[in-house]
Amino acid sequence: MINKLMDPIGKLMGLRYKSHPWHGVEIGNKAPEILTCYIEMVPTDTVKYEVDKKSGYLKLDRPQKYSNVVPALYGFIPQTFSSNKVAQFANEKTGRTDIKGDNDPVDICVLTEKEIAHGDILVQARPIGGFRMIDGNEADDKIVAVLHNDTIYNQYKDINELPENVIERLKHYFLTYKDLPGKEIDVEITHVYGVEEAHEVINLSLEDYTNKFENLDSFLSNV
């Protein structure tokens, strides 16, 4: 997918300023099979980091209240957006009518046997499936991927080939990482889906992104 924001003024700005990881990073011409992803957190993190959507800098979101840690590299897919098309797809798959997009880029967790020390990095990843997570009435899909050419995980082509304990560990994290004392969390995973459906979710989120930010490149050219 061509990133209009990087052509040509974005490229010139990128020589001097850090590219915004959501809007200024190209996901690659092999998407959705191979993606460039932005990683916010790694398994050794004991606090939750996330990108500040306005500035593009990584910020401390909150300390984790409990001892659960993310069991994979965790971040998002640039140039994606969970809005009407992603929500419609979730409604079709769940038989519901009330699901909306969460208005965020699509999350991704990347499995690797390598120990990576910190986030705020870009990696190449190959999606193999995902979790249809519904947070309240919002679609909050979690794409599951493997690090491209990883020594161990590169053998897996679809999520159903993963060891069951790997899937259960990921599910447990996503169902509990928002837990806070005294606060009820309305989160569920309705489906674990394979690589083809993951590609469809990604493609729909790319369309949602285009629909949301189609005038952003024109705005930047007039800055």
PAVOGU-34296 format. One record per residue (C-alpha): x, z, y; residue in three letters. Coordinates in steps of 0.1 Angstrom, whole numbers, plus 2048, in hexadecimal, padded with zeros to 3 digits. Layout:
BEGIN
+------+-----+-------+-----+
: east :  up : north :  aa :
+------+-----+-------+-----+
:    X :   Z :     Y : ALA :
...
+------+-----+-------+-----+
This chain:
BEGIN
+------+-----+-------+-----+
: east :  up : north :  aa :
+------+-----+-------+-----+
:  800 : 800 :   800 : MET :
:  80E : 7F6 :   822 : ILE :
:  811 : 814 :   83A : ASN :
:  806 : 806 :   85C : LYS :
:  812 : 826 :   86D : LEU :
:  836 : 81D :   864 : MET :
:  834 : 7F9 :   872 : ASP :
:  843 : 7F5 :   88A : PRO :
:  841 : 812 :   8A2 : ILE :
:  840 : 82B :   887 : GLY :
:  861 : 81F :   87A : LYS :
:  870 : 822 :   89C : LEU :
:  863 : 845 :   8A1 : MET :
:  86F : 84E :   87E : GLY :
:  893 : 848 :   889 : LEU :
:  890 : 865 :   8A0 : ARG :
:  874 : 87B :   893 : TYR :
:  86B : 888 :   871 : LYS :
:  84F : 873 :   861 : SER :
:  82E : 886 :   85C : HIS :
:  82C : 88C :   836 : PRO :
:  807 : 883 :   835 : TRP :
:  806 : 865 :   84C : HIS :
:  829 : 859 :   84F : GLY :
:  835 : 857 :   82B : VAL :
:  82F : 837 :   816 : GLU :
:  822 : 83F :   7F4 : ILE :
:  832 : 820 :   7E5 : GLY :
:  828 : 7FD :   7DA : ASN :
:  823 : 808 :   7B6 : LYS :
:  807 : 820 :   7BF : ALA :
:  7F2 : 82E :   7AE : PRO :
:  809 : 82A :   78F : GLU :
:  828 : 838 :   7A1 : ILE :
:  824 : 84D :   7C1 : LEU :
:  83A : 85C :   7DB : THR :
:  82D : 87F :   7DE : CYS :
:  834 : 89B :   7F7 : TYR :
:  83C : 8BD :   7E6 : ILE :
:  832 : 8DD :   7F9 : GLU :
:  839 : 8F7 :   7DE : MET :
:  84F : 8FC :   7BF : VAL :
:  84B : 915 :   7A2 : PRO :
:  863 : 92E :   7B1 : THR :
:  84E : 932 :   7D1 : ASP :
:  83E : 954 :   7D4 : THR :
:  82A : 94B :   7F3 : VAL :
:  814 : 92D :   7F9 : LYS :
:  821 : 911 :   810 : TYR :
:  80D : 8F4 :   81D : GLU :
:  812 : 8D9 :   837 : VAL :
:  804 : 8DF :   85A : ASP :
:  7EE : 8C1 :   85E : LYS :
:  7F4 : 8BD :   883 : LYS :
:  81A : 8C0 :   885 : SER :
:  824 : 8B5 :   862 : GLY :
:  83A : 8D3 :   85D : TYR :
:  839 : 8EA :   83F : LEU :
:  82A : 90B :   847 : LYS :
:  824 : 92C :   835 : LEU :
:  7FF : 92D :   82C : ASP :
:  7FE : 94F :   81B : ARG :
:  810 : 967 :   804 : PRO :
:  803 : 965 :   7E1 : GLN :
:  7EE : 985 :   7DA : LYS :
:  7F4 : 984 :   7B5 : TYR :
:  811 : 97A :   79F : SER :
:  806 : 957 :   796 : ASN :
:  81E : 93C :   7A0 : VAL :
:  818 : 916 :   7A1 : VAL :
:  823 : 909 :   77F : PRO :
:  82F : 8E7 :   78C : ALA :
:  83A : 8D6 :   7AC : LEU :
:  81C : 8D6 :   7C2 : TYR :
:  813 : 8C2 :   7E1 : GLY :
:  7FE : 8A4 :   7EB : PHE :
:  7FD : 87E :   7EB : ILE :
:  804 : 86F :   80D : PRO :
:  7EA : 857 :   81D : GLN :
:  7CE : 865 :   808 : THR :
:  7AE : 877 :   813 : PHE :
:  792 : 888 :   800 : SER :
:  772 : 87D :   811 : SER :
:  753 : 868 :   80A : ASN :
:  760 : 852 :   7EE : LYS :
:  772 : 86E :   7DB : VAL :
:  753 : 884 :   7DF : ALA :
:  73C : 868 :   7D3 : GLN :
:  752 : 864 :   7B4 : PHE :
:  751 : 889 :   7AD : ALA :
:  72B : 88A :   7B1 : ASN :
:  728 : 86D :   798 : GLU :
:  73E : 87E :   77F : LYS :
:  72E : 8A1 :   781 : THR :
:  70A : 896 :   786 : GLY :
:  708 : 8A9 :   7A7 : ARG :
:  6FE : 89C :   7C9 : THR :
:  70C : 8B7 :   7E0 : ASP :
:  731 : 8B2 :   7DD : ILE :
:  745 : 8A9 :   7FC : LYS :
:  769 : 8A0 :   801 : GLY :
:  780 : 8BD :   80C : ASP :
:  78F : 8A8 :   829 : ASN :
:  7B2 : 8AD :   81C : ASP :
:  7CC : 896 :   80B : PRO :
:  7C9 : 896 :   7E5 : VAL :
:  7DE : 8B1 :   7D4 : ASP :
:  7F7 : 8A9 :   7B9 : ILE :
:  80B : 8BE :   7A1 : CYS :
:  82A : 8AF :   792 : VAL :
:  838 : 8BA :   771 : LEU :
:  85E : 8BA :   76C : THR :
:  877 : 8CB :   756 : GLU :
:  88F : 8CE :   774 : LYS :
:  891 : 8ED :   78A : GLU :
:  88C : 8E2 :   7AD : ILE :
:  895 : 8FC :   7C7 : ALA :
:  87E : 8F6 :   7E4 : HIS :
:  861 : 8E1 :   7F1 : GLY :
:  85F : 8CB :   810 : ASP :
:  86C : 8AE :   7FC : ILE :
:  860 : 88C :   7F0 : LEU :
:  85F : 883 :   7CB : VAL :
:  855 : 865 :   7B6 : GLN :
:  839 : 86E :   79D : ALA :
:  824 : 85D :   783 : ARG :
:  800 : 869 :   781 : PRO :
:  7F3 : 871 :   75D : ILE :
:  7D2 : 881 :   765 : GLY :
:  7C1 : 89C :   779 : GLY :
:  7A9 : 8B8 :   77D : PHE :
:  787 : 8B3 :   78E : ARG :
:  786 : 8D3 :   7A2 : MET :
:  768 : 8DD :   7B7 : ILE :
:  76E : 8F7 :   7D1 : ASP :
:  74C : 902 :   7DD : GLY :
:  73C : 8E0 :   7E2 : ASN :
:  75C : 8CE :   7EA : GLU :
:  770 : 8B6 :   7D5 : ALA :
:  794 : 8C3 :   7D1 : ASP :
:  7A3 : 8AD :   7B6 : ASP :
:  7C5 : 8B7 :   7A8 : LYS :
:  7D8 : 899 :   79B : ILE :
:  7F1 : 8A1 :   77F : VAL :
:  810 : 88D :   77E : ALA :
:  833 : 88C :   76F : VAL :
:  853 : 888 :   782 : LEU :
:  85D : 863 :   780 : HIS :
:  878 : 85F :   765 : ASN :
:  878 : 884 :   75D : ASP :
:  88C : 88B :   73D : THR :
:  871 : 89F :   72C : ILE :
:  850 : 897 :   73C : TYR :
:  854 : 871 :   740 : ASN :
:  848 : 86D :   71C : GLN :
:  825 : 877 :   726 : TYR :
:  80E : 85A :   730 : LYS :
:  7ED : 86D :   731 : ASP :
:  7E3 : 891 :   737 : ILE :
:  7D4 : 894 :   715 : ASN :
:  7F7 : 890 :   706 : GLU :
:  803 : 8B0 :   718 : LEU :
:  806 : 8D0 :   704 : PRO :
:  7E6 : 8E4 :   708 : GLU :
:  7F8 : 902 :   716 : ASN :
:  805 : 8ED :   733 : VAL :
:  7E2 : 8E1 :   73C : ILE :
:  7D4 : 905 :   739 : GLU :
:  7F0 : 913 :   74F : ARG :
:  7E8 : 8F9 :   76A : LEU :
:  7C3 : 8FF :   768 : LYS :
:  7C8 : 925 :   76A : HIS :
:  7DD : 922 :   789 : TYR :
:  7C4 : 90C :   79C : PHE :
:  7A7 : 922 :   792 : LEU :
:  7B8 : 942 :   79F : THR :
:  7D1 : 939 :   7BB : TYR :
:  7B7 : 93F :   7D6 : LYS :
:  7AD : 961 :   7C9 : ASP :
:  7AC : 97C :   7E3 : LEU :
:  7A2 : 9A0 :   7DE : PRO :
:  77D : 9A6 :   7E5 : GLY :
:  776 : 981 :   7EA : LYS :
:  762 : 96B :   7D1 : GLU :
:  771 : 949 :   7CB : ILE :
:  759 : 92D :   7C2 : ASP :
:  771 : 915 :   7B0 : VAL :
:  76C : 902 :   78F : GLU :
:  77D : 8E6 :   77C : ILE :
:  762 : 8D0 :   76E : THR :
:  777 : 8B6 :   75D : HIS :
:  79B : 8AF :   751 : VAL :
:  79F : 889 :   755 : TYR :
:  7B8 : 870 :   74A : GLY :
:  7CF : 858 :   75B : VAL :
:  7B6 : 83C :   762 : GLU :
:  79E : 854 :   773 : GLU :
:  7BC : 863 :   787 : ALA :
:  7C4 : 840 :   793 : HIS :
:  7A0 : 83B :   79E : GLU :
:  7A0 : 85C :   7B1 : VAL :
:  7C0 : 852 :   7C3 : ILE :
:  7B3 : 830 :   7CC : ASN :
:  793 : 83E :   7DA : LEU :
:  7A6 : 858 :   7EE : SER :
:  7BC : 83B :   7FC : LEU :
:  79C : 82A :   807 : GLU :
:  78F : 84B :   817 : ASP :
:  7B0 : 84E :   829 : TYR :
:  7AD : 82A :   837 : THR :
:  789 : 830 :   842 : ASN :
:  793 : 851 :   853 : LYS :
:  7B3 : 846 :   864 : PHE :
:  7AF : 821 :   868 : GLU :
:  7B3 : 824 :   88E : ASN :
:  7D1 : 83C :   88D : LEU :
:  7EB : 820 :   88E : ASP :
:  7DB : 811 :   8AC : SER :
:  7DB : 833 :   8BD : PHE :
:  800 : 838 :   8B6 : LEU :
:  809 : 816 :   8C4 : SER :
:  7FA : 820 :   8E5 : ASN :
:  80C : 842 :   8E7 : VAL :
+------+-----+-------+-----+
